[in-house]
């Protein structure tokens, strides 16, 4: 008797519109839109030209953390350069 095939369960991802991301993360709508346009923040656009963006909450949060770490490192470099002057 063959073993039962294991089925993969797909867990639903939490997706936000830009307005929902603004409320959840406390970032301005302008910053989110600019980040999406510049390719910093990952998002998918649905509904054609006048559609809306959907943002994967987990991926967006990870991106924010990476950007925060990058900003800290850049600030430290700036402080070290300032001390040398």
N, C-alpha and C positions, 0 to 999 in steps of 0.2 A: 504494500500500500504506500503510495508516494506521500511524502510529507506535505502538509498544507503549505501552499505558497504564502510567504509573508507579504503582506501588503504594506506599502509605505503610506504613512499618514502624512498628509500635507497640513502643516499648521498655518492658519491664516496670519498674514502679516498686517500689522496696523499701519494703515496708510492715512496720511493727512493731506488736506488741501492746504494751500498757502495760509489761508486765514486760520485754520486749525493749528498749524505749526506755529504761527505767531502767538497764539494763546498758550500753547503747551510749552514752548521753549523760551518765550519772552524776547524774541528777536523781531526787529521791525520787518514789516512786509517788504519794504524797499530793499533791505539787506538780503532777505531770502531771494527775492526776484533777481537781484544783481548777481548773487552767488550762483543761482541756477544758470543765468545767461553766460557767466564766465566759466562755467563747468566746475565750480568749486563744490556745489551742492548737487547731489544726484537727485533727479526727478524724472518722471515720465509725463508726457503731455497726452491727454485723452480728449477726444471730441473735435479734432481738426484745428483749423487756424484760430478760432475763437473759443477753443476748449479751455480746460483747466489742467493745472499741474497736480500730480499726486506725488507725495513724498513718503518714502518708506521711513517710518519713525526710527527704527533701530539703526539703519544705515546713516540717516541724517545725524543722529546723536553721536555715532562713531566719528563721522566727519567733523563735527564740532569739537570733539575731544582732540582729534589730530591737529586741527587748526589752532586750538588753544595751546597745545604743546609747542607747535611751531612758533607761535607768538612769544611764548615764554623764552624760547631759545634765542629768538631774534632780539628780544629786549636785553637779555644777558650779554649778548655780543655787543650791543650798543653801549651798555654800561661799561664794559671792559675797554672799549675804544675810547670812551669819554674819560676814563681814569688815566689813560696813557697821555692825554693831551696836557 
